[in-house]
Every structure is written in structure tokens, then in C-alpha cells.
Amino acid sequence: MNKNESIPNEEQHRDTTADTLNPEEVSADPVQQTPVPGEEDPQDAAGLHEQNPPAEPADPLAVLQQEVDHLKDTLLRKTAEFENIKKRMLRERMELLEGAKVEALRKFLPVNDDLQRTLQAAADQDIPASFLEGVSMVADKFSGILAEAGVVPILETGVPFDVNIHDALMRQSAPDAGTPSDTVLQILEPGYKAGDKVIRHAKVIVSE
């Protein structure tokens, strides 16, 4: 094989390679860039900025005024709670003192009863007047102390029986037809009350 025969083969190979590249298959569009993960598209960012504009900064004076109003409201609430607690404690203290006073007075009532019985029994006895005068002075002084404490005796007869202030020990026939049933006929032991609080119920006889 001589040198001149090899040249046509090389030219034929170059022509065949050129024919395999079809010009119509080559895209005429510019190269599209693939977005890199993590990077924001400038066009999308501009759209979001237009839809959600940045919030305007709050007015410092308005913020301070809101805080002041909140503190005022909290202070008023705490003050009202404190006043309610103080009133409740004062009321409970007064009730405790009143209960202690009533209990102390209740223990002294039998002494007053004994003094009154002594004076009633001595009226029919031959007892020196000086002795009766001394007992009477003690009884009057004791009754005065009870009155100063607001204690009032329950001594009424001829009134309807009241379970709140009376304790019926027995029943008996009415003295006349005009006396209704459940009428207090006699006080066997006086009762006492201080204000609206009953210290001791009166022991009574009521009509049938």
C-alpha cells in the first residue's frame, strides 16, 4: 500500500464525523441556570416583599402608655383584694370578740340569778335590813354591769311562744278563754340576749 492511497481514507473519515452532528438538534435557546439549593430567587424575594411589607416600628410612647395602663390596672386589682382581705379579717375579729364576750357573760348569769333569788326569798324571812340592803346593792351593781354590756333580760309574759328566745318546760291550761294556745304564762328562769344574739333562752310555762 502506497502513501497516496491513505489520504482519501482520512478525508472520508472527517466527512462522516461531520455528518453525524445534526444542526437542527442543537438548541438555539440560551443556557438555563439551575437554581442552587439554599439561594433565594431574586424575583420571588421581590414578590414576597411587595405582599408583606416590613412592619412599621411601634411608637415608644404608645408602648410605654400600654405598660402604664397595665400597671395601673394591676395596682387597682391588688388594692381591692387587700381591702377585701382587711374587711374580712376585721369582721372575723369582731365576731371572735363578740363570741368571747357572750361566752363570758353566759358564765356570770347564774350569779345574777342567785342574787335575785336571794332577794325574793328574803322578802318573807326575818333577815336584818342591813344584810338585805347589801345584797340588793350587789344585785343592782351586777345588773348594771350586764346592761352596760348590752345584755337585756327576757321576762315578758302573755306573749306568743317564740322558739328563738323561749324554752318551754311545761304546759298548763290557760287561765281564761281569751288566752290563746302557746302563750307564755310564766317565766321560770329569765333569758338574756345581747343585740340580736340570744345568750340564754328563757325557761317558761306555756298555755295548752
C-alpha positions as CSV (number, residue, x, y, z in Angstrom):
1,M,0.0,0.0,0.0
2,N,1.5,3.3,-1.1
3,K,1.3,6.7,0.6
4,N,-1.1,8.3,-1.8
5,E,-3.9,5.7,-1.1
6,S,-4.1,6.5,2.7
7,I,-5.1,10.2,2.3
8,P,-8.6,9.7,0.8
9,N,-9.4,7.5,3.8
10,E,-8.7,10.2,6.3
11,E,-10.8,12.8,4.4
12,Q,-13.6,10.3,4.2
13,H,-13.5,9.8,8.0
14,R,-13.7,13.6,8.7
15,D,-16.7,13.9,6.4
16,T,-18.5,11.1,8.1
17,T,-18.0,12.6,11.6
18,A,-19.3,16.0,10.4
19,D,-22.4,14.3,9.1
20,T,-23.3,12.8,12.5
21,L,-23.8,16.3,14.0
22,N,-27.3,17.5,13.0
23,P,-27.6,21.3,13.2
24,E,-31.3,21.1,14.0
25,E,-30.7,19.1,17.2
26,V,-28.5,21.8,18.6
27,S,-30.7,24.0,20.8
28,A,-30.9,27.7,20.0
29,D,-32.1,28.6,23.5
30,P,-29.6,30.2,25.9
31,V,-28.3,28.0,28.6
32,Q,-30.7,27.9,31.6
33,Q,-29.2,28.2,35.1
34,T,-30.2,25.6,37.6
35,P,-31.0,27.3,41.0
36,V,-28.6,26.4,43.7
37,P,-30.3,25.0,46.8
38,G,-30.3,27.5,49.7
39,E,-30.3,30.5,47.4
40,E,-33.4,32.7,47.1
41,D,-34.7,33.6,43.7
42,P,-34.4,37.5,43.3
43,Q,-37.8,37.6,41.6
44,D,-39.6,35.5,44.3
45,A,-38.0,37.7,47.0
46,A,-39.2,40.9,45.3
47,G,-42.8,39.4,45.2
48,L,-42.8,38.5,48.8
49,H,-41.5,41.9,49.8
50,E,-44.4,43.5,47.9
51,Q,-47.0,41.2,49.5
52,N,-45.7,41.5,53.1
53,P,-44.1,44.9,53.5
54,P,-42.0,45.3,56.7
55,A,-44.0,46.4,59.8
56,E,-43.5,49.9,60.9
57,P,-41.7,50.3,64.2
58,A,-44.0,50.7,67.2
59,D,-44.3,54.1,68.8
60,P,-42.3,54.1,72.0
61,L,-44.7,56.4,73.8
62,A,-47.6,54.1,72.9
63,V,-45.8,51.1,74.2
64,L,-45.0,52.9,77.5
65,Q,-48.6,54.1,77.8
66,Q,-49.8,50.5,77.5
67,E,-47.4,49.4,80.2
68,V,-48.5,52.2,82.5
69,D,-52.2,51.3,81.9
70,H,-51.4,47.6,82.7
71,L,-49.6,48.5,85.9
72,K,-52.4,50.8,87.0
73,D,-55.0,48.0,86.4
74,T,-52.8,45.6,88.4
75,L,-52.4,48.1,91.2
76,L,-56.2,48.7,91.4
77,R,-56.9,45.0,91.5
78,K,-54.3,44.3,94.2
79,T,-55.6,47.3,96.2
80,A,-59.2,46.0,96.0
81,E,-58.1,42.5,97.1
82,F,-56.2,43.9,100.0
83,E,-59.2,46.0,101.1
84,N,-61.4,42.9,100.9
85,I,-59.0,40.9,103.0
86,K,-58.7,43.6,105.6
87,K,-62.5,43.9,105.9
88,R,-62.9,40.1,106.2
89,M,-60.2,39.9,108.9
90,L,-61.8,42.8,110.8
91,R,-65.2,41.2,110.6
92,E,-63.8,37.8,111.7
93,R,-62.0,39.6,114.6
94,M,-65.2,41.3,115.7
95,E,-67.2,38.1,115.5
96,L,-64.5,36.4,117.6
97,L,-64.6,39.1,120.2
98,E,-68.4,39.1,120.3
99,G,-68.4,35.4,120.8
100,A,-65.9,35.6,123.6
101,K,-67.9,38.3,125.3
102,V,-71.1,36.4,125.0
103,E,-69.5,33.3,126.4
104,A,-68.1,35.2,129.4
105,L,-71.4,36.8,130.1
106,R,-73.2,33.5,130.0
107,K,-70.9,32.2,132.8
108,F,-71.9,35.2,135.0
109,L,-75.6,34.8,134.5
110,P,-76.1,32.2,137.2
111,V,-74.5,34.6,139.7
112,N,-77.1,37.2,138.9
113,D,-79.9,34.6,139.2
114,D,-78.7,33.6,142.7
115,L,-78.7,37.3,143.8
116,Q,-82.2,37.8,142.5
117,R,-83.5,34.6,144.2
118,T,-81.9,35.6,147.4
119,L,-83.7,38.9,147.4
120,Q,-87.0,37.2,146.6
121,A,-86.6,34.6,149.3
122,A,-85.5,37.2,151.9
123,A,-88.7,39.2,151.5
124,D,-90.6,36.6,153.5
125,Q,-87.9,35.9,156.0
126,D,-86.8,37.7,159.2
127,I,-83.5,38.9,157.9
128,P,-81.7,42.1,159.1
129,A,-82.4,45.0,156.8
130,S,-78.7,45.9,156.6
131,F,-77.9,42.5,155.2
132,L,-80.7,42.7,152.6
133,E,-79.6,46.2,151.7
134,G,-76.0,45.0,151.0
135,V,-77.3,42.1,148.8
136,S,-79.6,44.5,147.0
137,M,-76.7,46.8,146.2
138,V,-74.6,43.9,144.9
139,A,-77.5,42.7,142.7
140,D,-78.2,46.2,141.3
141,K,-74.5,46.7,140.5
142,F,-74.3,43.3,138.8
143,S,-77.4,44.1,136.7
144,G,-75.9,47.5,135.8
145,I,-72.7,45.8,134.5
146,L,-74.9,43.5,132.3
147,A,-76.8,46.4,131.0
148,E,-73.6,48.3,130.1
149,A,-72.5,45.2,128.1
150,G,-75.8,45.4,126.2
151,V,-77.4,42.4,127.9
152,V,-81.2,42.6,128.1
153,P,-83.3,40.2,130.2
154,I,-86.2,38.2,128.6
155,L,-89.0,38.5,131.2
156,E,-92.2,39.1,129.2
157,T,-95.3,37.1,129.9
158,G,-98.6,37.0,127.9
159,V,-96.6,36.9,124.6
160,P,-96.7,34.2,122.0
161,F,-94.2,31.4,122.5
162,D,-91.0,32.0,120.4
163,V,-88.7,29.1,119.9
164,N,-85.9,31.5,119.2
165,I,-85.9,33.0,122.7
166,H,-88.1,30.6,124.8
167,D,-87.6,27.1,126.1
168,A,-90.9,25.6,127.1
169,L,-90.6,23.3,130.2
170,M,-94.2,22.5,130.7
171,R,-97.8,23.3,129.5
172,Q,-100.8,24.1,131.6
173,S,-104.4,25.2,131.0
174,A,-105.0,28.8,130.0
175,P,-106.3,30.9,132.9
176,D,-109.2,32.2,130.8
177,A,-110.9,31.5,127.4
178,G,-109.3,34.6,125.9
179,T,-105.8,33.3,126.3
180,P,-104.7,31.6,123.0
181,S,-102.7,28.5,122.9
182,D,-98.9,28.6,123.1
183,T,-98.9,31.8,125.2
184,V,-96.1,32.4,127.7
185,L,-97.8,32.2,131.1
186,Q,-94.9,32.3,133.5
187,I,-91.1,32.8,133.5
188,L,-89.4,30.1,135.5
189,E,-85.9,31.3,134.6
190,P,-85.2,34.6,132.8
191,G,-83.4,34.6,129.5
192,Y,-80.9,37.1,128.2
193,K,-79.9,38.5,124.9
194,A,-77.3,40.9,123.6
195,G,-78.4,42.7,120.5
196,D,-79.7,40.0,118.1
197,K,-77.8,37.2,119.8
198,V,-79.6,35.2,122.4
199,I,-77.2,34.4,125.3
200,R,-79.7,32.1,127.2
201,H,-83.2,31.1,126.4
202,A,-85.9,31.9,128.9
203,K,-87.4,28.8,130.6
204,V,-91.2,29.3,130.5
205,I,-94.6,27.7,131.0
206,V,-97.0,27.9,128.0
207,S,-100.7,27.5,127.7
208,E,-102.2,24.5,126.1
